[in-house]
Amino acid sequence: MLSNHKKELEEAKKFAEKISKIPANNPHPLIQIDLNGILLYANPAAERIFTDLKDKGFEHAYLAGLNDYIQSYKETGQTALNREITVDDVTYYQSLSPVIIDGEKALVVYGYNITDIKQAQEKARLLETAVETAKDGIMITDADLEDGPNIVYVNDAFTKITGYTPEEVMGKTPRILQGPGTNRKTLDDLKEKLSQGRSFQGELFNYGKDKRGYWLDISVVPVKDDDGNITHFAAIERDITERKAFEKELMVTRESAEVASRAKGNFLANMSHELRTPMNGIIGLSSLLLEAHMDDESKESVRSINTSAEGLLALLNDLLDFSKIEAGELSLEEIPMNLKESIYQVTDILRPIASKKGLTIDLSFSPTAPRWVVGDQNRIRQVFYNLIGNAIKFTEKGGARVDVSTFRSNGGDEQVRFRIEDTGVGISEEARETIFDKFIQADASTARKFGGTGLGLTITKQLIEAMGGRIGVESVVGKGSTFWFDIPFEILSDYKDETEKPGKSVPQMTSFEGYSALVVDDHPTNILFMNKLLQKLKFSYIQTAHDGRDAVEKFQAEDFNVVMMDCQMPEMDGFEATRHIREFEETSTKNKTPIIAVTADAMKGTHGRCLEAGMDYYITKPISIEQVKEALSQFLIPREDVIDDIPAQIPEEPITKANGHNPVDLEHLRQFTDGDPDEEKEFFDVFLSQAEESMQDLENNVTEGYNENWKKAAHKLKGSAANLGAADLSDLCKTAEFEAESTLDEKQVMMKAITEELSKVHSFLDGLH
């Protein structure tokens, strides 16, 4: 018996120990406290969460209000209480229970964190309120597309739109809302997308309880559970009946307006043509009379007739262009045109007019501005004639300046920007708002003082917009105006004018003999290209530097007439090197040396960074002799050497084809080598050697996400490939450079493409020498 009793005691002891561990291991706070606020026990969770519990007792925020409970317990014998309490933005669900401990009354306080539950409840309440009070109808159905789907919920807005109460539609399918005017194709499209687990967006014609038809803009999305299974469909419906009626009315009005506009345009076109015939006769005959012998009075009368007729013809021409545009009969040519030459032709015509007023016309082309584009040469001339002509007309002192540059739009397309700036009378803010409107001039005195129809800027704007461009104006009254416009021309970077026949004129070579240059670039291929080019331009001394730090040291040690500075280099880039050079010049006796940026970065903003750093000019790779000559001529005075012995044409080498064209543009390359096989081989060897290093750097940095070393390696190979004439390889490297944040898979695809293109270049070069 004693043995059994002892065994029972041991088992009871083990059970008690097991039970005693429950509070200690509980992750929620559990506290025992007597009725005087003395803490008897706190489990580890309570001690960890409330470190100051022992010191504060009933004063602790977690035990707030216990005195009231104790009083009730003493008076009424209240046994237990459940409540919510918030401590430091955390909400606990708390259970208070009276117990006897060592013969004394005490309390057990147990709570658990319900903050997430409360937040979820609040979120659900907000969502329910939003859905119930939404102005758009909301309908939720089950996911049964065979026999259903069946409606399980609708909000108040649904009832207002359809007239059906929730009880009338619950358990029914949305087909209750459809009728003869409901488009079956739209319904089929809706069902197909939902069956594929996709969302639907469209317009649907439905019927209400009163059989009244109405239009809905409807959006239906699948609702999925945690496992990704579709359980319901939610539809948001907006009544657009009034909008559809307005659109229909607007369409009828627009069609009527278009008919009237075409009739007006046709009338103006016919009248303009009819009037031009007698006007040309008047101008022609009066011009002949001016050549005849007559007295001064008669000649002055004829001159007045001729001048008046010319003025009237100009007005008729404006009306004719305007009528063509209004009638939709304006057609634009799409042919190669020399942009620079086209603008020069206009300025040459207008310069004598400007000179008579003591005005100047300046024209500036940025290094990135294209020479050849696809467009309508006559219409471009007309635009410039109008804008430059206006600048001269409204300017009394100073003159006009035309700037041509390029920039990249938000979509990434390269566009040409033109600015025509004058120092004239300016345009008020109020007048600028209507300056491009039909038959509007800056103010009433404009027509009296300067003449015109008020159609010139309207026609200019419409011509630019017909070319896909846009125009704007900036102006300060009394200081002048700047008209700017952008046109997304197709740029012909490699276009050759077939009308320019070789051998017709004696070629000339620009000579910079007597000048010295510092060439700065971290890539041996680019240094070799620039050295050969400057040698062709007869530079007497050429020094090279392989990074910005080396460039600064060599600049401080020697005098140079010009610095050709790469922008992106290791150790010290071209921007920082330029700043150091400018600082050195300020503290030395050296004159300011022209620094020309030579970079593979043609993105918008680079030119500004170059100027901000202290550079004077900006050219982009691939570099060409003409490009460098134009840059150098801004700062150095060249002389033209006539070449007496014209070299024979270099026979074209047998070449391999890659994707229908050569992987290397030999014509570009041979502007540096003149077809010398030894010089070409030198270029090839240096390029291929450096290309292998760049490829190794790319391969070592094929990583997930942004990688600076990947970007630098791609930039380095991009520039040298461009200078070699390997345009496709350069473009692939450009993509890799600007996609440095790509995923690992995307970089591997880019790496494969670059490797394959470099292999084509390698094979092509091997086949030449």
Number of C-alpha atoms within 10 A of each C-alpha: 6 7 8 9 10 11 12 12 12 12 12 12 12 12 11 11 11 10 11 11 11 11 17 16 11 13 13 17 23 22 22 22 22 20 17 12 18 15 19 14 15 21 19 18 17 20 16 12 11 16 9 11 20 16 11 13 18 20 14 15 15 20 19 14 13 17 15 9 15 19 13 13 14 10 9 9 11 14 13 13 12 12 10 13 18 15 13 7 8 12 20 21 15 20 16 19 15 21 16 11 13 7 7 9 13 22 22 19 21 19 21 15 17 17 15 11 11 14 12 12 12 12 12 12 12 12 12 13 11 11 18 17 13 15 17 21 24 23 21 21 25 20 22 15 14 7 8 15 19 21 21 17 17 23 20 19 20 24 18 14 19 20 17 19 15 17 10 11 18 16 16 15 18 16 12 13 17 18 15 10 12 17 14 13 9 16 13 11 14 18 15 14 16 19 16 9 16 13 16 19 16 13 17 20 21 22 21 18 15 9 13 10 18 19 20 19 16 20 17 21 18 23 17 14 9 6 6 8 12 17 13 19 23 20 20 18 22 19 21 17 15 11 11 14 12 12 12 12 11 12 12 12 12 12 11 11 12 14 13 13 16 18 14 15 22 19 14 21 23 14 15 20 16 11 14 18 10 12 18 14 12 17 20 13 13 21 16 11 16 16 9 10 9 12 8 9 9 13 17 13 13 20 17 13 16 21 15 14 20 16 14 16 18 15 18 21 15 20 22 21 22 24 25 18 19 21 21 13 14 13 10 14 12 14 10 18 21 17 19 17 13 16 20 13 13 19 22 11 12 17 18 14 16 23 13 9 16 12 18 19 22 13 14 13 15 15 18 17 20 21 17 21 22 17 22 16 21 12 16 20 18 17 22 20 20 16 23 25 19 18 27 25 16 19 22 16 15 17 23 26 18 22 16 22 17 22 19 16 12 7 6 9 11 19 20 21 20 20 20 23 24 28 24 25 19 21 22 16 13 10 13 17 12 14 22 23 16 15 14 19 22 18 13 9 10 14 14 9 9 10 13 17 16 20 21 26 22 18 24 23 20 20 22 18 15 15 20 12 18 17 19 14 17 15 20 15 13 13 13 21 23 22 18 19 17 23 20 21 19 17 19 15 10 9 13 10 11 7 6 8 8 10 8 7 7 11 14 12 14 18 19 22 16 11 17 19 20 23 24 28 28 20 20 16 26 28 20 18 21 25 20 16 20 23 17 18 18 18 17 13 15 17 16 20 19 18 23 28 19 15 26 22 14 16 19 14 9 9 14 19 17 20 24 26 27 27 26 21 21 14 11 16 18 28 22 16 25 24 16 18 20 19 12 16 16 11 8 10 8 12 10 13 18 19 25 24 26 28 23 24 18 17 12 13 11 15 22 11 13 21 16 13 16 20 24 17 20 23 24 21 20 23 22 18 17 11 15 21 18 12 19 19 13 12 16 14 12 19 13 11 11 12 11 9 8 10 8 6 9 10 7 9 11 8 14 15 11 13 7 7 10 18 25 22 15 17 13 19 20 17 15 24 20 15 18 11 13 11 15 20 16 13 20 19 14 16 22 18 12 18 21 13 13 20 19 12 17 23 16 11 18 22 19 14 14 16 17 13 16 24 22 20 22 26 24 23 27 29 29 27 27 25 24 26 23 25 19 19 26 27 16 19 26 20 15 26 22 12 18 22 18 18 14 15 12 18 23 15 12 19 20 12 15 22 16 13 19 22 14 21 22 16 13 18 19 11 12 13 11
